[in-house]
Amino acid sequence: MGDTTTTLLGSSAIVAGLIYGAVSGFITGPTMIDRMTEKTIDWPKQCVRTITTEVRRNEAPAPQMPTLGCRSIFGWLGPDGDAYCRMHGHLFDNNPLNQAMTATQNAARQAQENRLRHAAERAPDRCACAVTTTIEENRLSIALYAGTWRLVQPPAIKNLKSELATNLNASACAMKGGRS
């Protein structure tokens, strides 16, 4: 019979290494990345800011419609039109056309505010999705980073912000935020 001590010791080392790798990949690594995103790079706040800025940038400005008043109708008459508007101009201020234009402008502004509020409310879901997706896509790199006590920094960890930004705009996470 041969020496079973070295075979048993080698097998135990392999099993221990596999267990250590699994713990690094599924427990300590994701926890480490979660903490890094919150404390080191302040991802949640930056992410929400990025999303609200993106929504504001993509919004068309609210329409500015001119009001129909006495001067816009009779201003071309010169001094006579000005005199008429001084006497009877108040009759043109509250006309149905001005009321309709004001209501349209208010509705457009309200819709814009609602879209921005909706995006801000859904932003944390998109941001969390980006973190989760980044962890899932880079589990091996994260396990290596956690397993070596942060001595080895794979590219996915060095470029964590860009990985998060890429996953934030990926279709799975964009749909979480209700983006179309």
Stockholm file with secondary structure:
# STOCKHOLM 1.0

chainA/1-180         MGDTTTTLLGSSAIVAGLIYGAVSGFITGPTMIDRMTEKTIDWPKQCVRTITTEVRRNEAPAPQMPTLGCRSIFGWLGPDGDAYCRMHGHLFDNNPLNQAMTATQNAARQAQENRLRHAAERAPDRCACAVTTTIEENRLSIALYAGTWRLVQPPAIKNLKSELATNLNASACAMKGGRS
#=GR chainA/1-180 SS CCCHHHHHHHHHHHHHHHHHHHHIIIIIHHHHHHHIIIIISCHHHHHHHHHHHHHHHHSCCCCCCCCCCHHHHHGGGTHHHHHHHHHHTHHHHTCHHHHHHHHHHHHHHHHHHHHHHHHHHHHHHHHHHHHHHHHHHTHHHHHHHHHTTTSSCCHHHHTHHHHHHHHHSSHHHHHHTTCC
#=GC SS_cons         CCCHHHHHHHHHHHHHHHHHHHHIIIIIHHHHHHHIIIIISCHHHHHHHHHHHHHHHHSCCCCCCCCCCHHHHHGGGTHHHHHHHHHHTHHHHTCHHHHHHHHHHHHHHHHHHHHHHHHHHHHHHHHHHHHHHHHHHTHHHHHHHHHTTTSSCCHHHHTHHHHHHHHHSSHHHHHHTTCC
//
